[in-house]
Amino acid sequence: MIEAGKSLRFADIDENPLSQLFKAKILSLYFPDKYLNVCSAEHIEELSEKLGLPSDTFVSEQQHQLLQAAWKTPITSNWSNPKIMTFLYNTFSYPGPTSPSI
C-alpha cells in the first residue's frame, strides 16, 4: 500500500482490500504532498465532480488530482493540505451563509 501510494499506482491502491477510509487516511498521512486529506470516497468523488475533474478514474487518483489541482491554482498554490480540505468542504459540501453557492 505504501509503495503503491508513493509510486502513484492507483489501481493497486484501489484494489487493496483495506477499507477506503483507511487507505485514504494512510495516503494523506504518509504523502501529504500527493493526496488530499479527504478520506470518504463519496466526498472525493463529489468534490472531483464539482471541480470538473475526471470521474471515471480510481478514487485514489481523484484524491491525488484534487490536491494537485489546488496547488496549480494561483490562489491556493501555497496553501497547506488541511487548509485546502477545509476550503473545499466549506465551499462545495456544506455551504454556509457566507460561502459561495454552486
Backbone bond lengths (Angstrom), bond angles and torsions (degrees), N, CA, C in turn:
res aa  C-N    CA-C-N  psi(-1)  N-CA   C-N-CA  omega(-1)  CA-C   N-CA-C  phi
1 M - - - 1.436 - - 1.532 110.19 -
2 I 1.315 117.35 -46.15 1.464 121.35 -179.22 1.531 110.10 -65.21
3 E 1.319 117.07 -45.58 1.464 120.30 179.04 1.525 111.36 -63.52
4 A 1.318 116.52 -40.44 1.471 120.35 178.72 1.524 110.21 -64.06
5 G 1.323 117.18 -41.33 1.464 120.88 178.96 1.512 111.90 -65.51
6 K 1.314 115.82 -42.34 1.466 120.85 179.51 1.520 111.15 -63.36
7 S 1.328 116.64 -38.38 1.458 122.37 -176.29 1.528 113.64 -91.17
8 L 1.334 116.59 3.33 1.472 122.06 -179.32 1.529 111.71 58.27
9 R 1.323 116.37 39.92 1.470 121.15 176.86 1.532 107.57 -91.24
10 F 1.315 115.13 82.59 1.458 122.18 -170.90 1.523 113.04 -63.03
11 A 1.313 118.28 -37.82 1.467 120.86 178.91 1.526 110.11 -61.66
12 D 1.325 116.79 -44.43 1.462 120.76 179.69 1.532 110.76 -63.18
13 I 1.314 116.88 -38.58 1.464 120.75 178.98 1.521 110.26 -64.26
14 D 1.331 116.37 -53.02 1.458 120.08 -175.11 1.524 112.79 -68.41
15 E 1.317 117.68 -26.75 1.463 120.80 178.42 1.524 112.63 -82.50
16 N 1.316 118.00 -10.00 1.458 121.93 177.24 1.533 108.42 -62.83
17 P 1.339 118.79 136.60 1.468 120.93 -175.21 1.536 115.51 -73.66
18 L 1.316 118.58 -6.88 1.466 119.72 176.68 1.529 109.88 -62.64
19 S 1.313 116.87 158.16 1.464 119.93 179.85 1.532 110.09 -66.08
20 Q 1.320 115.47 151.50 1.464 121.52 179.89 1.525 111.00 -56.21
21 L 1.321 117.47 -45.99 1.467 120.10 -178.31 1.525 111.70 -60.61
22 F 1.325 116.22 -41.97 1.459 120.47 -179.42 1.533 111.00 -67.18
23 K 1.337 116.87 -43.53 1.467 120.32 179.06 1.526 111.03 -61.90
24 A 1.322 116.07 -46.13 1.466 120.14 -178.47 1.518 111.12 -64.44
25 K 1.318 117.47 -37.08 1.463 121.22 178.58 1.530 109.69 -65.77
26 I 1.315 116.84 -44.46 1.471 120.61 177.81 1.532 110.06 -59.12
27 L 1.327 116.53 -48.62 1.462 120.26 -178.57 1.513 111.97 -60.01
28 S 1.333 117.54 -44.94 1.462 120.02 -177.13 1.529 112.23 -71.79
29 L 1.330 117.78 -27.52 1.469 120.13 177.79 1.528 112.13 -79.93
30 Y 1.318 117.20 -42.62 1.465 121.09 -179.32 1.526 112.58 -77.35
31 F 1.332 115.65 -31.91 1.465 120.38 -175.26 1.530 111.14 -132.08
32 P 1.336 117.93 65.85 1.476 120.41 -177.80 1.527 113.06 -66.31
33 D 1.331 116.30 -11.96 1.463 119.98 176.88 1.532 111.56 -92.56
34 K 1.350 117.07 -2.55 1.462 120.53 -177.65 1.533 113.31 -120.75
35 Y 1.330 117.75 -27.51 1.463 120.48 -173.08 1.532 110.67 -132.28
36 L 1.326 115.48 127.98 1.457 121.43 177.01 1.525 109.29 -63.69
37 N 1.319 116.25 142.84 1.458 118.81 -177.14 1.533 112.52 -86.66
38 V 1.318 115.32 49.42 1.459 123.63 167.10 1.521 104.94 -107.81
39 C 1.316 117.81 127.76 1.458 119.71 -170.11 1.526 115.15 -109.70
40 S 1.297 118.79 -19.46 1.460 122.02 179.73 1.523 109.98 -76.85
41 A 1.323 116.73 127.69 1.468 120.46 177.94 1.521 110.31 -59.02
42 E 1.322 116.14 -40.79 1.467 120.26 179.74 1.524 111.25 -60.71
43 H 1.325 117.12 -43.27 1.462 121.03 179.80 1.524 111.29 -68.89
44 I 1.318 117.09 -41.24 1.467 120.96 178.70 1.527 109.91 -61.34
45 E 1.311 116.27 -46.20 1.465 120.34 -179.78 1.524 111.59 -65.69
46 E 1.329 116.80 -40.28 1.465 121.00 179.19 1.527 111.05 -64.47
47 L 1.323 116.97 -45.26 1.464 120.32 179.02 1.527 111.09 -65.35
48 S 1.312 116.86 -40.68 1.470 120.43 178.17 1.521 110.86 -60.65
49 E 1.319 115.85 -44.45 1.464 120.45 179.39 1.525 111.00 -62.06
50 K 1.320 116.57 -45.81 1.461 120.41 -177.58 1.522 112.43 -67.07
51 L 1.324 116.86 -26.12 1.459 120.18 178.30 1.527 112.53 -94.32
52 G 1.315 116.98 2.60 1.457 120.68 176.69 1.517 114.42 75.84
53 L 1.315 117.62 21.99 1.465 120.72 177.07 1.529 109.44 -83.56
54 P 1.308 118.01 155.96 1.466 119.98 -179.38 1.533 111.41 -57.46
55 S 1.322 115.30 134.12 1.465 119.68 -178.12 1.527 112.18 -101.77
56 D 1.317 117.27 -5.57 1.455 120.81 -178.42 1.526 111.61 -96.94
57 T 1.329 115.91 32.97 1.461 121.59 -178.91 1.525 109.09 -118.44
58 F 1.317 116.13 172.69 1.459 121.33 177.64 1.529 109.88 -64.88
59 V 1.321 116.79 148.90 1.464 121.32 179.44 1.527 109.97 -59.42
60 S 1.319 117.70 -41.51 1.463 120.38 179.30 1.531 110.99 -64.12
61 E 1.310 116.76 -33.48 1.465 120.20 176.84 1.524 110.70 -68.08
62 Q 1.325 116.63 -39.36 1.460 120.32 176.41 1.528 110.66 -65.33
63 Q 1.329 116.77 -38.98 1.465 121.32 177.22 1.530 109.89 -59.96
64 H 1.309 116.07 -38.96 1.463 122.06 177.33 1.530 110.65 -70.31
65 Q 1.318 116.89 -47.54 1.466 121.43 -176.61 1.523 112.62 -63.60
66 L 1.324 117.55 -34.79 1.469 120.27 178.56 1.527 110.91 -59.96
67 L 1.312 116.10 -46.26 1.468 119.77 -179.40 1.521 110.94 -68.25
68 Q 1.321 117.09 -43.19 1.465 120.09 -179.02 1.524 110.87 -63.95
69 A 1.331 117.03 -39.21 1.469 121.10 178.73 1.522 110.44 -63.57
70 A 1.318 117.04 -39.95 1.470 120.21 179.20 1.524 110.55 -64.92
71 W 1.317 117.12 -39.69 1.457 119.80 -178.48 1.521 112.83 -75.72
72 K 1.323 117.73 -13.44 1.466 121.04 175.45 1.530 111.68 -91.06
73 T 1.318 116.65 -7.76 1.460 121.96 179.68 1.523 108.59 -91.13
74 P 1.324 118.99 126.66 1.467 121.10 -174.77 1.541 114.81 -52.15
75 I 1.299 118.26 -42.86 1.468 120.66 -176.83 1.520 111.69 -65.68
76 T 1.324 117.32 -38.98 1.468 121.09 -174.73 1.530 113.30 -103.72
77 S 1.302 117.83 6.42 1.467 120.72 -173.45 1.525 114.34 -63.06
78 N 1.316 118.11 -25.56 1.467 120.70 -179.61 1.518 112.88 -107.17
79 W 1.299 117.46 8.29 1.460 121.10 -178.77 1.524 111.09 -78.17
80 S 1.323 115.40 152.21 1.464 121.16 175.83 1.529 109.56 -76.39
81 N 1.295 115.34 162.16 1.461 122.25 177.19 1.538 110.66 -55.42
82 P 1.349 119.94 -49.53 1.468 119.44 179.59 1.534 113.23 -63.21
83 K 1.318 117.45 -34.50 1.460 119.77 179.21 1.528 110.53 -67.80
84 I 1.320 116.98 -39.51 1.465 121.30 177.33 1.527 109.99 -63.60
85 M 1.330 116.51 -45.46 1.458 120.69 178.87 1.524 110.96 -59.26
86 T 1.306 117.27 -46.35 1.462 121.64 179.75 1.522 110.84 -61.51
87 F 1.316 116.52 -45.11 1.463 120.92 178.43 1.525 111.29 -59.44
88 L 1.328 116.75 -46.53 1.463 120.42 -179.11 1.523 111.45 -62.70
89 Y 1.327 116.97 -44.22 1.464 120.00 178.53 1.530 110.86 -63.77
90 N 1.316 116.85 -45.44 1.466 119.81 -178.90 1.521 112.47 -66.35
91 T 1.302 116.78 -33.81 1.462 120.94 -176.22 1.520 113.02 -84.63
92 F 1.325 117.57 -42.32 1.452 119.84 -170.74 1.517 115.81 -108.84
93 S 1.308 118.94 -32.97 1.456 119.47 -173.24 1.514 114.00 -96.10
94 Y 1.305 116.54 -40.10 1.453 120.17 -175.56 1.519 109.81 -133.41
95 P 1.339 116.67 66.22 1.464 117.92 -176.64 1.526 112.00 -64.00
96 G 1.307 114.54 131.69 1.453 120.75 176.79 1.513 109.59 -101.53
97 P 1.313 117.97 -170.51 1.464 121.00 -175.85 1.517 114.11 -63.91
98 T 1.345 117.58 -24.88 1.473 119.19 -178.59 1.517 112.44 -102.98
99 S 1.341 117.01 -1.80 1.461 119.70 -179.34 1.517 110.35 -86.16
100 P 1.340 116.55 145.95 1.473 118.60 178.36 1.516 110.16 -65.95
101 S 1.311 116.58 144.86 1.454 119.69 176.88 1.525 110.44 -86.17
102 I 1.283 115.15 158.37 1.464 120.21 -178.33 1.509 109.45 -93.87
